Amino acid sequence: LQALKRKPDLFLCSNLDVKAVFQCGVLSLKFPEAPTVKASCGFFTELLPRCGEIAPVGQVVHENGKVLLQAVLEGIGGQASRSLMDHFAEILFALNKHCFSYLSLW
């Protein structure tokens, strides 16, 4: 999360497997530890606004965003603590704001 905030062009690096980072973030949304889930939510709320400006991010979100949406809805549906609902809502808001055309397909 901090790397994304401070140096977003890191995601342009050819050595970075953006899909693997994305998948790790999705898996982290399902962890039982609230601080981990909160950090993962923060990661996605920083990542999603960059879909349009960083091509590798946009491609990964386009191809794997449905998995993210499913994890968020599972968390909201009862898998995660109620104290984390605002954080999940921020992901939904970011999806709606920055990836609306994909969101309607998923």
C-alpha positions as CSV (number, residue, x, y, z in Angstrom):
1,L,0.0,0.0,0.0
2,Q,2.7,2.4,0.9
3,A,4.7,1.6,-2.2
4,L,1.6,2.2,-4.3
5,K,1.0,5.6,-2.7
6,R,4.6,6.8,-2.9
7,K,5.7,5.2,-6.2
8,P,2.7,4.2,-8.4
9,D,5.0,3.8,-11.4
10,L,6.4,0.7,-9.7
11,F,3.5,-1.1,-11.4
12,L,5.0,-0.2,-14.8
13,C,8.1,-2.2,-14.0
14,S,8.4,-5.2,-16.4
15,N,9.6,-7.5,-13.7
16,L,6.5,-7.0,-11.5
17,D,3.8,-9.6,-11.8
18,V,0.8,-7.3,-11.3
19,K,-1.6,-10.3,-11.5
20,A,0.2,-12.0,-8.7
21,V,0.1,-8.9,-6.5
22,F,-3.6,-8.5,-7.3
23,Q,-4.3,-12.1,-6.4
24,C,-2.4,-11.8,-3.1
25,G,-4.5,-8.7,-2.3
26,V,-7.7,-10.7,-3.0
27,L,-6.6,-13.6,-0.8
28,S,-5.7,-11.1,1.9
29,L,-9.3,-9.9,2.0
30,K,-10.3,-13.3,3.2
31,F,-7.9,-13.4,6.2
32,P,-9.3,-13.6,9.7
33,E,-7.0,-10.8,11.0
34,A,-8.8,-7.4,10.8
35,P,-5.6,-5.4,10.3
36,T,-4.6,-7.5,7.3
37,V,-8.1,-7.1,5.7
38,K,-8.0,-3.4,6.4
39,A,-4.6,-3.0,4.7
40,S,-5.8,-5.1,1.7
41,C,-8.9,-2.9,1.3
42,G,-6.6,0.2,1.4
43,F,-4.4,-1.4,-1.3
44,F,-7.4,-1.8,-3.6
45,T,-8.8,1.7,-2.9
46,E,-5.4,3.0,-4.0
47,L,-5.0,0.6,-6.9
48,L,-8.4,0.9,-8.6
49,P,-8.2,4.7,-9.4
50,R,-5.0,3.9,-11.4
51,C,-6.8,1.5,-13.8
52,G,-6.9,4.2,-16.5
53,E,-3.4,5.6,-16.1
54,I,-1.4,2.4,-15.6
55,A,-2.1,-0.1,-18.4
56,P,-0.9,-3.3,-16.6
57,V,-3.2,-2.4,-13.6
58,G,-6.1,-1.8,-15.9
59,Q,-5.6,-5.1,-17.7
60,V,-5.4,-7.1,-14.5
61,V,-8.5,-5.4,-13.1
62,H,-10.3,-6.1,-16.3
63,E,-9.4,-9.7,-16.4
64,N,-9.6,-10.5,-12.6
65,G,-11.9,-7.8,-11.2
66,K,-14.8,-10.3,-10.9
67,V,-12.8,-12.2,-8.3
68,L,-12.2,-9.0,-6.3
69,L,-15.9,-8.2,-6.4
70,Q,-16.8,-11.7,-5.3
71,A,-14.4,-11.5,-2.4
72,V,-15.8,-8.1,-1.3
73,L,-19.3,-9.3,-1.5
74,E,-18.4,-12.4,0.5
75,G,-16.8,-10.2,3.2
76,I,-19.9,-8.0,3.3
77,G,-22.1,-11.1,3.4
78,G,-20.7,-12.2,6.7
79,Q,-17.2,-13.6,6.1
80,A,-15.6,-10.5,7.6
81,S,-16.0,-8.6,10.8
82,R,-18.7,-5.9,10.9
83,S,-16.0,-3.4,11.9
84,L,-14.5,-3.8,8.4
85,M,-17.7,-3.0,6.4
86,D,-16.6,0.7,5.7
87,H,-13.4,-0.6,4.2
88,F,-15.2,-3.0,1.9
89,A,-17.6,-0.3,1.0
90,E,-14.7,1.9,-0.1
91,I,-13.6,-0.8,-2.6
92,L,-17.2,-1.0,-4.0
93,F,-17.2,2.8,-4.3
94,A,-13.8,2.7,-6.1
95,L,-15.0,0.0,-8.4
96,N,-18.2,2.0,-9.2
97,K,-16.3,5.2,-9.7
98,H,-13.2,4.0,-11.7
99,C,-14.3,0.6,-13.3
100,F,-18.1,1.1,-13.8
101,S,-18.2,-0.5,-17.2
102,Y,-16.5,-3.6,-15.9
103,L,-18.6,-3.6,-12.7
104,S,-21.8,-3.8,-14.7
105,L,-20.5,-6.8,-16.6
106,W,-19.3,-8.7,-13.5
